[in-house]
């Protein structure tokens, strides 16, 4: 082997060692970042988050608050409250509304004034636009029960009471 071949081989060994050291450093940074994210996400356990969904677990002994994402101005906006079986139990009339987030509240009672049982309810928002009822999206609160760390750099998941898991990127607001 000539001197130039030997020097070239040493340079290749040096490059491989440098790449290996770089990989170790990046893995260490990733591990620290994931630990930091896990610590931050764990602070969400027991708190409420608001996300775009039509289903929520409701404690009917308290007033439930949600919002409708109104994409068009409307002469009449209303939210149907449906029980777990899909039966309409109440309707919340919001009247005429402008474009934007429109807050609504449900007192936990059916249309006859009877307090409903706590549980899972769906909220079906509709707006009268040009003489037609158009479905609108709702943003509802949910309680965070636990956090699942992302695997291999995947997104962290929030495990919501009665609703299952969602990616942390789907959270719109973090509440109290």
Secondary structure, DSSP 8 states (H G I E B T S, - for coil): --HHHHHHHHHHHHHHHHHHHHHHHHHHHHHHHHHHHHHHHHTTTTSEEEEE-SEEEE-TTS-EEEEEEESS-EEEEEEEEE-TTS-EEEEEEEEEE-SEEEEEEE-SB-TTS-B--SEEEEEEEEEEETTEEEEEEEEEEEEEEEEE--GGG---EEEETTTEEEEGGGEEEE--
